[in-house]
Amino acid sequence: MTTYATTPATTAAWPTEPAARRAHALAAVEEIREELTLGAAESEEQRRLSDRSAAALRSSGLLGIMTPDDLGGNVVGAVTAFEIIEKIGHIDPATAWTATILLEGAGELATVVAPDTARKLFAGNLALKAASLKPGSAERAEGGYRVTGRWDFVSGLHHADYVGATFLVDDAEGRPVRRAAVLPKADIQVLDDWRVLGMRGTGSSSFAVEGVHVPDEMIYDPMGYGQREDTPLARLGMVPYVLQMHPGMVLGAARRALDEIIDAAPRIRRGSRINLSRPPALSELTWFQRELGELDARVRSVRSLSMETLAEVDRVIGRGERAELPLLDRMQTTASLAAKTAVEVVTRAFRHAGAAAILETSVLGKLVRDLNTISAHGVMSEAGFESHAEFVLGLQTPETRRMV
């Protein structure tokens, strides 16, 4: 018989008042900064989130920011969630991505199953979940479904307690609908196939399942709103729920790139190996100053747009409402713009850094690989601009809105 259990962790209670909770959360990132910095190098080498980083994130309580307090979490608002992931993104984008996926998965799991089932899943500790939306297959069996397939790009898989395996079935009218099965990690086979250009530390490997029976209580609609109404996911739906935090990680990484080039600019002297005269430092060149000023302004402007958009998300959730089409469009457009801006910023910082940036140990080199990899993800891609154009042209309705 399948048993449901979670990985033990020790977390301290967080303040309940929102401003105090925000301050506590941001301080928690700083408290584990050194561990995450050391763990990032291990994650890159191991091609998955390091045990060091995973333990620090769990013990800090940061992985509970989308899980209701009554299930052992510590929910924060959209603005605060963005700020947390932005700080982690400044340390390491892969760590920020993996943390985001796992904490979103915990919040989703707390929402999509029945409350009694959720209490069982979270009884031991915070239940972390990774998932893939690529459909596998399932057939109806007594009391549930028998699930088979292979699912790829499953970020955070190595540290998840559960996985979500998506499949397609026909509804009562014979139309295909998407469903997902929650499986304990022990019921799957993890495949060692995450060998990529960037974001190596996310451990976004594949998993395989062969004929595992999943009871109906562990089946849910991965694009729905869930079975409780008082969580961020219940108010936003799955895709915008993800979009709360993903812009933070890329803008945090962009800020890190600017910090790196600002620090290096006084020491970079182009042509110093071949010219007899001592060339000026990069920081002394007016063209570079103009470039740096523009890049800094662009990061700040997109960050302001993100904060403005997420403040509206907080207001909508605070009123107990669901996000409507105009806000959903703003969230997607902001995410696409954040990713495109971050890629351009880190690429230009990399090009100005000279030969030092091409070394394997270069922070800027890693940021170029990581940010270009992130921009290939659907919710962060430039396809979001196409969706925005459909919206402003009046071609989009809530019923016709497509996933990017």
Secondary structure, 3 states (H helix, E strand, C coil): CCCCCCCCCCCCCCCCCHHHHHHHHHHHHHHCHHHHHHHHHHHHHHCCCCHHHHHHHHHHCHHHCCCCHHHCCCCCCHHHHHHHHHHHHHHCHHHHHHHHHHHHHHHHHHHHCCHHHHHHHCCCCCCCEEEEEEEEEEEEECCEEEEEEEEEEECCHHHCCEEEEEEEEECCCCCEEEEEEEEEHHHCEEECCCCCCCCHHHCCEEEEEEEEEEEHHHEECCCCCCCCCCCHHHHHCHHHHHHCCHHHHHHHHHHHHHHHHHHHHHHCCCCCCCCCCCCCCHHHCHHHHHHHHHHHHHHHHHHHHHHHHHHHHHHHHHCCCCCCHHHHHHHHHHHHHHHHHHHHHHHHHHHHCHHHHHCCCCHHHHHHHHHHHHCCCHHHCCHHHHHHHHHHCCCCCCCCCCCC
